[in-house]
């Protein structure tokens, strides 16, 4: 899933850099990042993050776009790439991207092609 999502994002968002289990230092203080591994080397621009078992999360500049832990399912790669594209457009326009922070609700396809929103509370 990681490679499929990364490829879809790179195809949708020109110049996107997809990194795994790393957080750019400039965004490390966002509330969504925890368990960062200390790194005092000024030449390394990222912190490593301790991955959580069962998690798959995608964030852009400190805004969480998708969380498997919150939604309870894997993302649809194309839909995730479309969301990343909208965030990139908002960044280019100088707009606030916090509106893109996920609530954990996901769209699931019903038989017959109609989407249904399923709200799932994050696991505590």
Protein Blocks (a to p, Z undefined) as FASTA:
>chain_A
ZZmmmmmmmmmmghiacdehiacfklmmpmkbghiacdfbfkbcbdcddddehiacddee
hiafbdfklnopacdfklmmmmmmmmmmmmmnopafklmpcehiacdddehhiacddddd
ddZZ
